[in-house]
Amino acid sequence: MSDLTLGALYGIATLVIMFSGLPIAFALGVVATGFMYFCMPPSSLDTITQNVYEEMASITLLSIPLFILKGAAIGKSPAGKDLYSAIHTWMHKIPGGLGIANVFACALFAAMAGSSPATCSAIGSAGIPEMRKRGYSPGFAAGIIAAGGTLGILLPPSITMILYAVAAEQSLGRLFLAGIGPGILLVVLFAGYAVYRARKEYQLALQVYNQGGAKSAYLEDEHFTLAQKVEMLPRVLPFIILLIGVMVALYGGFATPSETAGLGALLAMLLLAVIYGVWRPSELSPILSSSIKESTMLLLIIGMSLFYSYVMSYLHISQSAAAWVVSLHLSKWLLLAVILLMVIVFGFFLPPVSIILMTAPIILPPLKDAGFDLIWFGIVMTVVMEMGLIHPPVGLNIFVIKNIAPDIPLKDVVWGVFPFLLLMLLAVVLLCFFPAIATGLPDLIMGAK
């Protein structure tokens, strides 16, 4: 059987098993085990558990459960709502300030949690009701949170970037630094759109009111005293200091990524105990339970995805696919466009974790041969995968929004995120024309490669 035929069967079997409704981790494991049984020596079946264990026995992957614990400590406590409320209190006078506050809150929470669904849930549970109460249309409110939540896989510490660093054998510290510039770019684009859209909705509400219609909450003048603004700071500043401290420890060379993750988780739990009085077992139980469930699910997907990639490599499927792509003799940028289109299509069905681990053996060698910086490509790929989190049919963040705001029709949520998809596409184009947006900071701090 030719490599092309074997690869086609491998891909078809994967899609069939996934569409059967089997969880992603088990679907990948079933496909890999089946092809190992039929296409590899019988003795290889004895090494399945060893392969999965060895693929996961990485000190870099150890940081994932610790970053998840840090995110859960903040997300499962009042800290996320306090963070949002403080930003809103200080920015409410800016046109569209509530939308900007939600974007900034998502960015700061993402930088502490490293997870898109956690960011969506923590900020959205407070932000969406507040925006709707103040006149924001349901689709607009949902779109801001869904798009802001995607920053969780771009801004460090990003779990997705940890996996990319492992798959691409790149420096995690350099990759984290490379995500800061594009992350700020997306925050600016999202905030700019929030101002534009809020002004547009405000003018529409004013027009309706002047014509004798009902007075929208948009037209209400909200006011916070200086005392109220200052009152919000003590609960938020410690977490900002935590974020800065973790970044200094990581980029200052004082700790490895795994040590930094452990330090961040420990300090987050300590701050919860001191600021919110969360220290009793009954209060810690939801945090620890959530961390264990999410870590187990994620690490199981990682282990099975790496096992799936191992079988694909052993059968020369990934090598043949990479050789086929190279044989097309595509121009440098056309090659990039084809690969990113493939990532977009995979994003219809798969989460970023699976996309990285399944495609890395195929797409990275041709890109490296074409002269692309794999750190830069990791950032571009991450932005493209961010788009997958908010576009149908999977759009994980869309369903997180539906869970926290079930009364908003799915159609409104989808149309609400559409402008943000266009802004992400614009960010990809800007990264292609100005790669220093991603590579400038790591080159400045860690030296040019």
Secondary structure, DSSP 8 states (H G I E B T S, - for coil): --HHHHHHHHHHHHHHHHHTT--HHHHHHHHHHHHHHHHS-GGGGGGHHHHHHHHH--TTTTHHHHHHHHHHHHHTSTHHHHHHHHHHHHHTTSTTHHHHHHHHHHHHHHHHH--HHHHHHHHHHHHHHHHHHTT--HHHHHHHHHHHHGGGGTSSS-HHHHHHHHHHT--HHHHHHHHHHHHHHHHHHHHHHHHHHHHHHHHHHHHHHHTT----GGGS-----HHHHHHHHHHHHHHHHHHHHHHHHHHTTSS-HHHHHHHHHHHHHHHIIIII---SHHHHHHHHHHHHHHHHHHHHHHHHHHHHHHHHHHTTHHHHHHHHHHHTT--HHHHHHHHHHHHHHHHTTS-HHHHHHHHHHHHHHHHHHTT--HHHHHHHHHHHHHHHTSSTTT-HHHHHHHHH-TTS-HHHHHHHHHHHHHHHHHHHHHHHH-THHHHHHHHHHH---
